[in-house]
Amino acid sequence: FKQSAAQLRSMMDRFPDSAYMPSLVFWFGSANYAQREFKGAITSFTAFLKTYAEHPRAADARLNLGLSQADAGERAAAKKTLQNVVDRHPESNAAVVAKERLSKLK
């Protein structure tokens, strides 16, 4: 994942106006999460949601943000974010996972 993250970062830097930027940012955050780089994942998913709030991957980005916050020890932020997934995307698979993780955080 480390090499993948480096390649994604390189593409983001080289092609900032690319139509693929939402996917690059999302997968960069995912690569950070997989490496247990939770602060980097939080930064990436937060940036994704600020810029691409209505993107089809928004529910997954919100979920991944909440999971990153939980794993970084930011319980209050994680609870808020995961509840936001449930509230904003109630019919999504992300909401199912968010509910499960919320029950473990309470």
Secondary structure, DSSP 8 states (H G I E B T S, - for coil): -HHHHHHHHHHHHH-TT-TTHHHHHHHHHHHHHHTT-HHHHHHHHHHHHHH-TTSTTHHHHHHHHHHHHHHTT-HHHHHHHHHHHHHH-TTSHHHHHHHHHHHHH-
